[in-house]
Amino acid sequence: MRLLAALPGRSGRSSWSSAEKVRDLMGRAHPSAPVPHELYQVNHVVTDTVTTADGEFTTHSLVPATDDPRDTPLDICIYVHGGGYVHGLSTAHWNFISDIAGAGMKVIVPDYGLAPEYEATAAARLLDTVLDRAVAEADASGLGVRLAADSAGAGLALGWMLDRTDRSNRTSRIDRVVLSSPWLDATCSSPGTDELAAEDPWLHPDGLRIAGEAWGRLVGVDSVLVSPLKASDAALASLPPVHIWSGTRDVLHADATLLARRSGCGMTVVDGALHNFPLLRTPEGRTTRGEIISRLAE
């Protein structure tokens, strides 16, 4: 990981480098980027509106544009984007999502409400509806349902699955989960976090905690929904097969390491890689994206 490891140490310029900067960040709206025009050339894109008790939210679905009819049944991947709970989907997310669809999958992307206007329980209710629809579609054709997520989206996805385990069996239909650089503890208290903070040029626990507190304002940062690492070892071990990709210059590598140790899930560690490196257009990022997509498409 020569390219990423060569980046300098903490510059202090990152929007996530301090509590003050994240408070300022949360004072402005950061909605999702639109689906890039060029992705319409290789995908059929459908935008839908989902209504929950919290309002109306947009979902997008992408299927590869091939010679097959666009309604040809495909395995479904629900993608939950990151962004610290305050940023919507980025162009990098859309490119990754398009790559997943290109492997022959239907990718459903919920554009959940962001902090500080929304919080974790609202996003979880949206995911309930999205999953119900995906399962109905997959069951009708005998196809699979997978879950992919990055960063804060990984925390939301895993926390939602754990939170719903005792309430219904809807999440049991998800047969595998892939996570990129997951943020799994809103309190940023996993062992090794402080040491990693000195190596991470982008993220700092002080800034992350502010976003985590806003996201968990109704249920608390120690709830499983907001901090899935607060779940019991038994609950973590009951998840479907999970695989993590994490870099050693990411402050959230501490969360990934702890989840792998406690749950026994698989983890690929890339030395010197930064936060969410699979979304970066670098040789190493492309290689890892290929690994992630291959695991989803198995």
CORQUI-V460305 format. One record per residue. N is the residue number from 0. RES is the residue in one letter. PSI is psi as a letter, one per 40 degrees, with the letter a starting at -180 (* if undefined). Layout:
BEGIN
<<N/RES/PSI> <N/RES/PSI>>
END
This chain:
BEGIN
<<0/M/f> <1/R/d> <2/L/d> <3/L/d> <4/A/d> <5/A/e> <6/L/i> <7/P/i> <8/G/a> <9/R/h> <10/S/d> <11/G/e> <12/R/e> <13/S/i> <14/S/e> <15/W/e> <16/S/e> <17/S/i> <18/A/d> <19/E/d> <20/K/d> <21/V/d> <22/R/d> <23/D/d> <24/L/d> <25/M/e> <26/G/e> <27/R/i> <28/A/i> <29/H/g> <30/P/i> <31/S/i> <32/A/i> <33/P/i> <34/V/h> <35/P/i> <36/H/d> <37/E/d> <38/L/d> <39/Y/e> <40/Q/e> <41/V/e> <42/N/i> <43/H/h> <44/V/h> <45/V/h> <46/T/h> <47/D/i> <48/T/h> <49/V/h> <50/T/h> <51/T/a> <52/A/e> <53/D/e> <54/G/a> <55/E/h> <56/F/i> <57/T/h> <58/T/i> <59/H/i> <60/S/h> <61/L/h> <62/V/i> <63/P/i> <64/A/g> <65/T/a> <66/D/e> <67/D/i> <68/P/i> <69/R/e> <70/D/e> <71/T/h> <72/P/h> <73/L/i> <74/D/i> <75/I/h> <76/C/h> <77/I/h> <78/Y/h> <79/V/h> <80/H/i> <81/G/a> <82/G/e> <83/G/e> <84/Y/e> <85/V/e> <86/H/h> <87/G/a> <88/L/h> <89/S/i> <90/T/d> <91/A/d> <92/H/d> <93/W/d> <94/N/d> <95/F/d> <96/I/d> <97/S/d> <98/D/d> <99/I/d> <100/A/d> <101/G/e> <102/A/e> <103/G/f> <104/M/i> <105/K/h> <106/V/h> <107/I/h> <108/V/h> <109/P/h> <110/D/g> <111/Y/i> <112/G/i> <113/L/i> <114/A/i> <115/P/e> <116/E/d> <117/Y/i> <118/E/a> <119/A/d> <120/T/d> <121/A/d> <122/A/d> <123/A/d> <124/R/d> <125/L/d> <126/L/d> <127/D/d> <128/T/d> <129/V/d> <130/L/d> <131/D/d> <132/R/d> <133/A/d> <134/V/d> <135/A/d> <136/E/d> <137/A/d> <138/D/d> <139/A/d> <140/S/e> <141/G/f> <142/L/i> <143/G/i> <144/V/h> <145/R/i> <146/L/h> <147/A/i> <148/A/i> <149/D/i> <150/S/b> <151/A/d> <152/G/d> <153/A/d> <154/G/d> <155/L/d> <156/A/d> <157/L/d> <158/G/d> <159/W/d> <160/M/d> <161/L/d> <162/D/d> <163/R/e> <164/T/d> <165/D/e> <166/R/d> <167/S/i> <168/N/e> <169/R/d> <170/T/e> <171/S/e> <172/R/e> <173/I/h> <174/D/e> <175/R/i> <176/V/h> <177/V/h> <178/L/h> <179/S/h> <180/S/f> <181/P/i> <182/W/h> <183/L/e> <184/D/h> <185/A/e> <186/T/e> <187/C/f> <188/S/e> <189/S/i> <190/P/h> <191/G/e> <192/T/d> <193/D/d> <194/E/d> <195/L/d> <196/A/d> <197/A/e> <198/E/e> <199/D/h> <200/P/e> <201/W/d> <202/L/i> <203/H/i> <204/P/d> <205/D/d> <206/G/d> <207/L/d> <208/R/d> <209/I/d> <210/A/d> <211/G/d> <212/E/d> <213/A/d> <214/W/d> <215/G/f> <216/R/d> <217/L/d> <218/V/e> <219/G/i> <220/V/e> <221/D/e> <222/S/i> <223/V/d> <224/L/d> <225/V/d> <226/S/g> <227/P/d> <228/L/e> <229/K/e> <230/A/i> <231/S/i> <232/D/d> <233/A/d> <234/A/d> <235/L/d> <236/A/e> <237/S/e> <238/L/i> <239/P/i> <240/P/h> <241/V/h> <242/H/h> <243/I/i> <244/W/h> <245/S/i> <246/G/i> <247/T/e> <248/R/f> <249/D/h> <250/V/d> <251/L/e> <252/H/d> <253/A/d> <254/D/d> <255/A/d> <256/T/d> <257/L/d> <258/L/d> <259/A/d> <260/R/d> <261/R/d> <262/S/d> <263/G/e> <264/C/i> <265/G/i> <266/M/h> <267/T/h> <268/V/h> <269/V/h> <270/D/h> <271/G/e> <272/A/i> <273/L/i> <274/H/h> <275/N/f> <276/F/d> <277/P/d> <278/L/e> <279/L/i> <280/R/g> <281/T/i> <282/P/d> <283/E/d> <284/G/d> <285/R/d> <286/T/d> <287/T/d> <288/R/d> <289/G/d> <290/E/d> <291/I/d> <292/I/d> <293/S/d> <294/R/d> <295/L/d> <296/A/e> <297/E/*>>
END
